[in-house]
Amino acid sequence: MQLRDLVDAVTGDEPPMTRTADDIVAAGRRAERRRRAGFASAGAAGLVAIAVTGALLAPTLVSGGSTAAAPAPAGAAPSRPVDDGWPDATPFAFTFKGYDAGTLHVQDPIAASTGYQIASVYSDNHTSNDKPETAEEAEARGNVLERKKAGGKPSLWAYLTVYRPGVFDPAGISGGEHVTVAGRKAVRATLPVDLDPSKPVDPGNKLFAWEYADNAWAAVTSYSSDEATPSFEDLGGLVEGLKPSRPMPALVPFTVGYVPDGFVPLQTGTHAMPGLSGIASARAGDYGGATYTRSALPTSGLTAPYDATTGVIRDGFHIFVTPSTSSNQSPEPGTTRCHKVPRDRARDAGVPIGDFCNIWSADGKVVLQVSATGFDNTLSQAELEKIAKGITVADVENESTWTPAADALRP
């Protein structure tokens, strides 16, 4: 069955543009196990041909002694120093900027949450995996083995997660080797195939974490089609370059007017989709988004971002603001349209369950989507539409009109 056929079997309509990190992760690893360079992933509200190259898999999230997250209220107290000049910034803020370390290049962070912030990491010696491509492009590029024979660069998907104090638990890293790098406590591990403890490790899957401030850790996660590069030594080179900067609020190009009782913001994306989905498509040109959950998730005992593992983020909804070019639906200027995903048909087709609503701008160039697809909750189509109609979208081309997430995500 072809991708579009699968979507049609579920929705009876054109597929929406959304894609979640969980879906990207699962589809990406299946493809990379055959050392394919591209793949098509299931989307949050159906399926979308995203074709991100390489393995998109993240470490297992461990929830030890959990503490409920308390999303920052508007007008929260100013930051105070933690260690080495690091500010104890409120959630949904960026406290570092991109930097270079040899052949590795950390970008400015674009994803923020109640527990951490995330930035893409690029390499001079690899092809980065954060830009969607068409199936035709993937086919033309060929698989990893063919590229190696032709002298092409191996593929890499890597990101740096900077955790708030007390959030990351280095003891939770299975098989972690504790070392000292640049005077900092650190732990490194090679991750198993499919992150299944019963399977052997994949030398191309690496995690390197270090304590950048008192009880505060950063971790670089690297998935490379070249088993040898980047090496742990390469990843360790990121330690000394991570420095604090003046806290800047994570901005989003919208404000909400209605959120169902009990739902709280979990993560955002600035010029990107929220969370790891945004990191996986950082150069796709998306504007922003947010993920809500019915109850707060743990802010201690983590070894990976919340959406690194399927089923951790449950009972919630997503907000996405993207250009119409990110959607494989035809634009419907000025239209509000909600889609119901029949549960039985979704199960039969093997795609996520959940309804979604799209609101297209008057010129059809921008689409707002509110989606409950992929969650366990039963938010009704009427509730999703009420959320969507309560959202005010800013001028997506003028960041000065955007709002700090701590304010924008609360009615």
HELIX and SHEET records of a PDB file:
HELIX    1   1 LEU A    3  THR A   11  1                                   9    
HELIX    2   2 ALA A   21  ARG A   33  1                                  13    
HELIX    3   3 ALA A  135  ARG A  141  1                                   7    
HELIX    4   4 VAL A  144  LYS A  149  1                                   6    
HELIX    5   5 PRO A  170  GLY A  172  5                                   3    
HELIX    6   6 VAL A  193  LEU A  195  5                                   3    
HELIX    7   7 PHE A  232  GLY A  236  1                                   5    
HELIX    8   8 GLY A  275  ALA A  280  1                                   6    
HELIX    9   9 TYR A  306  ALA A  308  5                                   3    
HELIX   10  10 SER A  324  SER A  326  5                                   3    
HELIX   11  11 ARG A  343  ALA A  349  1                                   7    
HELIX   12  12 GLN A  381  LYS A  389  1                                   9    
HELIX   13  13 GLU A  399  THR A  401  5                                   3    
HELIX   14  14 ALA A  405  ALA A  408  1                                   4    
SHEET    1   A 2 SER A  41  GLY A  43  0                                        
SHEET    2   A 2 GLY A  46  VAL A  48 -1                                        
SHEET    1   B 2 ALA A  93  PHE A  94  0                                        
SHEET    2   B 2 MET A 248  PRO A 249 -1                                        
SHEET    1   C10 TYR A  99  ALA A 101  0                                        
SHEET    2   C10 LEU A 104  VAL A 106 -1                                        
SHEET    3   C10 TYR A 116  SER A 123 -1                                        
SHEET    4   C10 ALA A 111  SER A 113 -1                                        
SHEET    5   C10 VAL A 264  THR A 270 -1                                        
SHEET    6   C10 GLY A 288  THR A 293 -1                                        
SHEET    7   C10 GLY A 316  PRO A 323 -1                                        
SHEET    8   C10 VAL A 366  SER A 371 -1                                        
SHEET    9   C10 PHE A 356  TRP A 360 -1                                        
SHEET   10   C10 THR A 336  HIS A 339 -1                                        
SHEET    1   D 5 TYR A  99  ALA A 101  0                                        
SHEET    2   D 5 LEU A 104  VAL A 106 -1                                        
SHEET    3   D 5 TYR A 116  SER A 123 -1                                        
SHEET    4   D 5 SER A 155  TYR A 163 -1                                        
SHEET    5   D 5 THR A 127  SER A 128  1                                        
SHEET    1   E 8 TYR A  99  ALA A 101  0                                        
SHEET    2   E 8 LEU A 104  VAL A 106 -1                                        
SHEET    3   E 8 TYR A 116  SER A 123 -1                                        
SHEET    4   E 8 SER A 155  TYR A 163 -1                                        
SHEET    5   E 8 ALA A 216  SER A 224 -1                                        
SHEET    6   E 8 VAL A 201  ALA A 213 -1                                        
SHEET    7   E 8 ARG A 184  PRO A 192 -1                                        
SHEET    8   E 8 GLU A 177  VAL A 181 -1                                        
SHEET    1   F 2 LEU A 251  VAL A 252  0                                        
SHEET    2   F 2 THR A 403  PRO A 404 -1                                        
SHEET    1   G 2 PHE A 254  THR A 255  0                                        
SHEET    2   G 2 THR A 392  VAL A 393 -1                                        
END                                                                             
